[in-house]
Amino acid sequence: MTTDEPADPAGPAGSAGSPGRAGGPGAGPAGARSSEAAWGEYTRAVHPPAAPTPAQTPLGLPVYRSAAFAFDSAAEFAELLAGSRVGYSYSRVDNPTSDAFAAAVAALEGHGLGTPVVGQAFASGMAAISTCLLAHCRTGERIVAPTALYGNTYALLRGVLARAGVSTTFVDYADPAALERAVAGGVRLVFAETLANPTMAVADLPALARLAHSRGALLVVDSTFASPIVCRPLRYGADLVVHSATKYLGGHSDATGGVVTGAQEPMAAVRAARIDLGGILGPDEAFLLHRGLATLPLRVERACASAAWLAERLRAQAGVRRVDYPGLPTHPGHDLATALFERGSAGTRYGAVVTVTVAGGRAGAAKLCDRLRLIHLASSLGGTRSKVSPVAATTHRQLDDAALAAAGIDPGAVRLSVGLEDPEDLLADLRAALDEATGATPAAG
Ligand SMILES: *Cc1c(COP(=O)(O)O)cnc(C)c1O
């Protein structure tokens, strides 16, 4: 020990912070510059005393902003890379902060299932979906997916996956006979969304799981619009559940991420493909998304209650032609949602996205969006702030009016992601904008 080191080098943390790999008892016979005391200025700057490793559990999630992890021996390094030892080597392979986020989501999705559920975290929802599909499908195999599908998932299936020789049959999941025909003749993977954008169609997850498993296929469910607070698809036989964590899981519109959860076996292939494709979540985003999870039930339950309250009132509002929300008894997926979705003290949670259709098609939708003052006009959903998006001009811009009609979407549809504001303020903003947009009454104030 040199004279300028503190008396107790371990300090309060309980672990000695020896600089670099050299030095300390047993470091071997010291050559002229092999002891720390003889190191030059540059070496000392690059190899400061190691950070303490607290013996006590930190209550905040540590952010392991480290691309690589050092080993004590070549044997340990080799064993870890060979998979015979667990640990961390390189942050594209695994990172403790990213793992903490994935494990937290897996615990929410897998609670009470009786079988272990694990997770892998990704840099975005699309990284999660693409890795999941590439992990489980090979050239010549087929995917069955719904016609009402998140735009980039549709583009992925029609683009990258089609070019890799994985074909997709798109089918209306509301038509069981068509679905039965689609899975006949070999299918590797059935893809579904718990709640479809913008009609809020509810996937019949138990039926889809039976159908997929009867053909030896996997059921992969994008549950972004639901979050595990509204629905937990693994309960109903889904093999893998994917989320864009950018939405409800993070919940604050400040980080992009994705996550896949499922049983150990299908997840092992997802992790292997994730390592090769390189889409792991970074530690800083993992910290933000993990922190978001702490308030997930609070946020989602409140947003669901506000959405249900708004859906009821908007249905009776002048200028509104239609409201799509599974909490409304008139919604075609209402009974299914009541059967499948989670219940809280305030009853079944039906999600926090409400699609409001106004008269006047695209122009009507644009007018409503332009006149809102509190609710943001923005893409994404699931954040603290409410947002609207005119469907035909944004998420479904590739569809012409005929294609929209075939998908059951009116060009005047506006998707509303209900946030955490006072619902009365949201209703007032929507009413004023509707009045102005439809010229029903002059705007107040
Ligand atoms: C946003 C979204 C995605 C893609 O997630 P990113 O984080 O933007 O990559 C996938 N599916 C659904 C249903 C989404 O809403």
The ligand as a MOL file (V3000), in Angstrom:
LIG
                    3D

  0  0  0     0  0            999 V3000
M  V30 BEGIN CTAB
M  V30 COUNTS 15 15 0 0 0
M  V30 BEGIN ATOM
M  V30 1 C -44.9450 1.0040 -31.6810 0
M  V30 2 C -45.3410 -0.3760 -31.9950 0
M  V30 3 C -44.4060 -1.3080 -32.4800 0
M  V30 4 C -42.9740 -0.9460 -32.7870 0
M  V30 5 O -42.2740 -0.5150 -31.6760 0
M  V30 6 P -41.0230 0.4780 -31.7530 0
M  V30 7 O -40.5890 0.5950 -30.3400 0
M  V30 8 O -41.4950 1.7550 -32.3650 0
M  V30 9 O -40.0100 -0.1930 -32.6320 0
M  V30 10 C -44.8350 -2.5960 -32.6970 0
M  V30 11 N -46.1150 -2.9640 -32.4840 0
M  V30 12 C -47.0380 -2.1000 -32.0330 0
M  V30 13 C -48.4320 -2.5700 -31.8240 0
M  V30 14 C -46.6860 -0.7740 -31.7750 0
M  V30 15 O -47.6080 0.0840 -31.3450 0
M  V30 END ATOM
M  V30 BEGIN BOND
M  V30 1 1 1 2
M  V30 2 1 2 3
M  V30 3 2 2 14
M  V30 4 1 3 4
M  V30 5 2 3 10
M  V30 6 1 4 5
M  V30 7 1 5 6
M  V30 8 2 6 7
M  V30 9 1 6 8
M  V30 10 1 6 9
M  V30 11 1 10 11
M  V30 12 2 11 12
M  V30 13 1 12 13
M  V30 14 1 12 14
M  V30 15 1 14 15
M  V30 END BOND
M  V30 END CTAB
M  END
